[in-house]
């Protein structure tokens, strides 16, 4: 148990679900880059995942590098969970905007 006073950043504690989600996103990104499939729908089928899930997942492969590093290091904001990240369809594409939207600023 950790008591955080006046902080929105979690104590250094890796969230396995969040880390796994980022790993899946990067694996899908690699599959997209290396595949000869014509698009995301075809790659999703190759990977055995739904097109809807692939669409939600692929955008996480382009998070700002410092956000990914913080998540992998267990230094993500307290409110940032795997379910929040995969369900939020409004994550901005700009890295500075991502930091603000996800609670890193």
N, C-alpha and C positions, 0 to 999 in steps of 0.2 A: 504494500500500500504506500502511496506517495501523497503528500500534502503539497499542493501547489498554491501559493498565495500570489495573486496578481500576475499569473503567468498563463498564457494560452498554449505554451509549448510543453509537450509531455516530457517527463523525466526520460532519460535515455532508456527506452524500452522498445525493442523491435516488435512490431505487430506482424506475426507470421502471415495472416490473411492479406494484409496490405502488401507485404513483400512478395507474396505469391502472385498477387494481382499484377504488380509491376513486371514480374518475371514473365507472366503469360503475355502481357502487352508487348514486351520486347521480343518474345518468341514469335508472336504473330507478325510483328514488324519485319523480322528477319525472313519469315516465310513469304511475306509479300514481296520483299526485295529479291529473293532468290527463286521464286516460283515463276514458271512460265504460264501460270493461270492468267486469264484475262482480267481479273479484278478481285475485289474483296469477297464477293459472294462465292466465287469459285475456290478461293483460298480457304474460306471458312468451311466449305464442304470438304476440302482436302484435310483440314484439321479436325473435322468432326464436331464443329461447333455451329450454332445457328448464326445466320447472317446478322440478326439483331444484336446478339452478344458480341460478335466480331466488330460491329460498328461501334459499340460502346467501349470495347477493349482497345481498339486500334488508336483512338485519340489519346489514350494514356501513354502510348509509346513516344509521344512528342511533348511530354511535360518538360519543363525547364530542368536542366541537369542538376542544379542545386536542390530542386524539390525531390528528384529521384534519390540523390545522395542523402538527403535528410531522412527520407522514408526508409531507405536501406539501413541507415545508421540508427534508426529508432528515435529520431528527433523531430517527428512530425507534430503538428498542432494536435491538441487533445481531441478536438472534434473531427479530425480527419480519420475516417475509418474506410475500410475496403467497401462496405456497402454504400457509404456516402459517395465515394469516388466513382464507383461503377454506375450509380444511379443518376449522378449529376450530369445532365446533358448540356449544361451551359458553361462548361469549362472553356475559358477563352483560349485563343491560340497564341496570343502574345505572352511571353514569359513573365513580364512584369505584372500583367493583368492576372496571370495564373497565381502568382505569389499572393496577390491581394485576395482573389476569390477563394483560395484554399486556406487562408489564415496564416500565411508565413510572414505577412507584414502587418 
